[in-house]
Amino acid sequence: MVLQHTYKDSKIAAIQVSSDEQLLAVGVFGGELAVWDLNSASRIARRDDFVWLGNPGWIGMTQTLAFSKDGRKLAYAALDHSIGIIHSTGGLEDERIHLEQDRTCCALSMDSLGTVIFAEYNHYQPFYLSRWSSGQEIVQRLFTGTGMNVEEIVINEERDELWVNHSPRVEIRKYSTAELIKLYDPYLWKYSRFIRNNAVSISGQASLAAISHEGKIRLG
């Protein structure tokens, strides 16, 4: 046991471990966001504005926390229509990405340069996928989706690929331009007319997605 911490009256919504396995981030529904140093078992950062979308069927364990590749930054979906960025090594102030007043972040990811790619959710409206880099004042809209919310965003910079899982669909786009390359849609697969949800696993490094389909697995 490396770390033990109990949230007695709360429900953990999301967890994330940094790629170097030194830090652990924990987000509680509509409340605390904490960053833990796994070597010392000490909490090194705490905020009180982690997001809750208000729809537990969609938000549980979604990708609402993301470390940068070097572990120096943590981006998280925050209240008040924003995304917070914590500098986990200290010394720098938090950064804030402001969304439209009717939008909340439901999934996000970071590339090797610390650029944040995120999905903006608004009840029963098509999601936006957007990009933001440190120092920018304006959020760049990449495209408007066909679904309502996004569960996972995977970036493969070497292949110039951006994978987006908005269940039950998965699509792959060019990371540099957001141009659509391929769409995997179970609603269009034979005998799949009434699919509501399906399990998805995306491997960005292998440029491969495994999507459940009835009693089988489809690879794309």
For each residue, the residues with C-beta under 8 A, 3 or more apart:
1: 4
2: 38 41
3: 24 36 38 41
4: 1
5: 26 34 36 43
6:
7: 10 11 12 28 32
8:
9:
10: 7 28 29 31 32
11: 7 28 29
12: 7 15 26 27 28 29
13: 27 28 29 50 52 59 60 61 62 64
14: 25 26 27 61 62 63 64 65
15: 12 24 25 26 27 61 65
16: 24 25 65 66 67 74
17: 21 23 24 25 38 67
18: 21 22 23 24 25 67 71 88
19: 67 69 70 71
20: 23 70 71
21: 17 18 38
22: 18 37 38 39 71
23: 17 18 20 35 36 37 38 44 67 71 74 88
24: 3 15 16 17 18 35 36 38
25: 14 15 16 17 18 33 34 35 36 65 67 74 76
26: 5 12 14 15 32 33 34 36
27: 12 13 14 15 32 33 50 51 64 65 76 77
28: 7 10 11 12 13 31 32 33 50
29: 10 11 12 13 50 52 56 59
30: 50 51 52 79
31: 10 28 48 50 52
32: 7 10 26 27 28 46 47 48 50
33: 25 26 27 28 45 46 47 48 49 50 65 76 78 84 86
34: 5 25 26 43 45 46 47
35: 23 24 25 43 44 45 46 74 86 88
36: 3 5 23 24 25 26 41 42 43 44
37: 22 23 40 41 42 43 44
38: 2 3 17 21 22 23 24 41
39: 22
40: 37
41: 2 3 36 37 38
42: 36 37
43: 5 34 35 36 37 46
44: 23 35 36 37 88 90
45: 33 34 35 74 86 88
46: 32 33 34 35 43
47: 32 33 34 50 76 78 84 86 94
48: 31 32 33
49: 33 78 79 80 84
50: 13 27 28 29 30 31 32 33 47 64 76 77 78 79
51: 27 30 64 76 77 78 79 104 105
52: 13 29 30 31 59 79
53: 58 59 104 106 121 149
54:
55: 58 59 123
56: 29 59 60
57: 60
58: 53 55 62 106 149
59: 13 29 52 53 55 56 62 64 106
60: 13 56 57
61: 13 14 15
62: 13 14 58 59 106 107 149 151 152
63: 14 66 107 108 109 150 151 152 153
64: 13 14 27 50 51 59 76 77 105 106 107 108
65: 14 15 16 25 27 33 74 75 76 77 108
66: 16 63 74 75 76 108 109 110 116
67: 16 17 18 19 23 25 71 73 74 88 110
68: 71 72 73 74 75 110 114
69: 19 110 111 112
70: 19 20
71: 18 19 20 22 23 67 68 88
72: 68 87 88 89
73: 67 68 85 86 87 88 110 114
74: 16 23 25 35 45 65 66 67 68 85 86 88
75: 65 66 68 83 84 85 108 110 116 118
76: 25 27 33 47 50 51 64 65 66 83 84 85 86 108
77: 27 50 51 64 65 83 104 105 106 108 118
78: 33 47 49 50 51 82 83 84 96 105
79: 30 49 50 51 52 82
80: 49
81: 98 99 100 101 102 103 104
82: 78 79 96 97 98 99 105
83: 75 76 77 78 96 97 99 105 108 116 118 132
84: 33 47 49 75 76 78 94 95 96
85: 73 74 75 76 94 95 96 97 116 134
86: 33 35 45 47 73 74 76 94
87: 72 73 90 91 92 93 94 95
88: 18 23 35 44 45 67 71 72 73 74
89: 72 92
90: 44 87
91: 87
92: 87 89
93: 87
94: 47 84 85 86 87
95: 84 85 87 134
96: 78 82 83 84 85
97: 82 83 85 116 118 132 139
98: 81 82 139
99: 81 82 83 103 104 105 120 139
100: 81 103 120 122
101: 81
102: 81 122
103: 81 99 100 120 121 122 128
104: 51 53 77 81 99 120 121 122
105: 51 64 77 78 82 83 99 108 118 119 120 121
106: 53 58 59 62 64 77 119 120 121 127 149 150 151
107: 62 63 64 118 119 149 150 151 152 153
108: 63 64 65 66 75 76 77 83 105 116 117 118 119 153
109: 63 66 116 117 118 153 154 155
110: 66 67 68 69 73 75 114 115 116 117 155
111: 69 114 115 117 155 157 175
112: 69 157
113: 133
114: 68 73 110 111 133 134
115: 110 111 131 132 133 134
116: 66 75 83 85 97 108 109 110 131 132 133
117: 108 109 110 111 129 130 131 142 153 155 162
118: 75 77 83 97 105 107 108 109 129 130 131 132 153
119: 105 106 107 108 127 128 129 130 145 149 150 153 164 166
120: 99 100 103 104 105 106 127 128 129 130
121: 53 103 104 105 106 127 148 149 150
122: 100 102 103 104 125 127
123: 55 148
124: 148
125: 122 148
126: 144 145 146 147 148
127: 106 119 120 121 122 144 145 147 148 149 150 166
128: 103 119 120 141 142 143 144 145
129: 117 118 119 120 141 142 143 144 145 150 153 164 178
130: 117 118 119 120 139 140 141 142
131: 115 116 117 118 139 140 142
132: 83 97 115 116 118 136 139 140
133: 113 114 115 116 136
134: 85 95 114 115
135:
136: 132 133 139 140
137:
138:
139: 97 98 99 130 131 132 136
140: 130 131 132 136
141: 128 129 130 144
142: 117 128 129 130 131 178
143: 128 129 173 178 180
144: 126 127 128 129 141
145: 119 126 127 128 129 150 164 166
146: 126 166 169
147: 126 127 150 166 167 169
148: 121 123 124 125 126 127 166
149: 53 58 62 106 107 119 121 127 166
150: 63 106 107 119 121 127 129 145 147 153 164 165 166
151: 62 63 106 107 165 166 167 200
152: 62 63 107 163 164 165 200 202
153: 63 107 108 109 117 118 119 129 150 162 163 164 165
154: 109 162 163 164 165 202 204
155: 109 110 111 117 161 162 163 175 204
156: 159 160 161 162 163 175 204 205 207
157: 111 112 160 175
158:
159: 156 207
160: 156 157 174 175 176
161: 155 156 172 173 174 175 181 204 207
162: 117 153 154 155 156 172 173 174 175 178
163: 152 153 154 155 156 170 171 172 202 204 209
164: 119 129 145 150 152 153 154 170 171 172 173
165: 150 151 152 153 154 169 170 200 202 209
166: 119 127 145 146 147 148 149 150 151 169 170 171
167: 147 151 197 198 200
168: 185 186 187 195 196 197 198 200
169: 146 147 165 166 183 184 185 186 187
170: 163 164 165 166 183 184 200 202 209 211 220
171: 163 164 166 180 181 182 183 184
172: 161 162 163 164 180 181 182 183 209
173: 143 161 162 164 177 178 179 180 181
174: 160 161 162 177 178 179 181
175: 111 155 156 157 160 161 162 178
176: 160
177: 173 174
178: 129 142 143 162 173 174 175
179: 173 174
180: 143 171 172 173 183
181: 161 171 172 173 174
182: 171 172 220
183: 169 170 171 172 180
184: 169 170 171 209 211 218 220
185: 168 169 188 189
186: 168 169 189 192 195 198 211 213
187: 168 169 192 193 195
188: 185 192
189: 185 186 192 213 218
190:
191: 214
192: 186 187 188 189 195 213 214
193: 187
194:
195: 168 186 187 192 198
196: 168
197: 167 168
198: 167 168 186 195 211 212 213
199: 211 212
200: 151 152 165 167 168 170 209 210 211 212
201: 209 210
202: 152 154 163 165 170 208 209 210
203: 206 207 208 209 210
204: 154 155 156 161 163 207
205: 156
206: 203
207: 156 159 161 203 204
208: 202 203 219 220
209: 163 165 170 172 184 200 201 202 203 219 220
210: 200 201 202 203 217 218 219
211: 170 184 186 198 199 200 217 218 219 220
212: 198 199 200 216 217 218
213: 186 189 192 198 216 217 218
214: 191 192
215:
216: 212 213
217: 210 211 212 213
218: 184 189 210 211 212 213
219: 208 209 210 211
220: 170 182 184 208 209 211
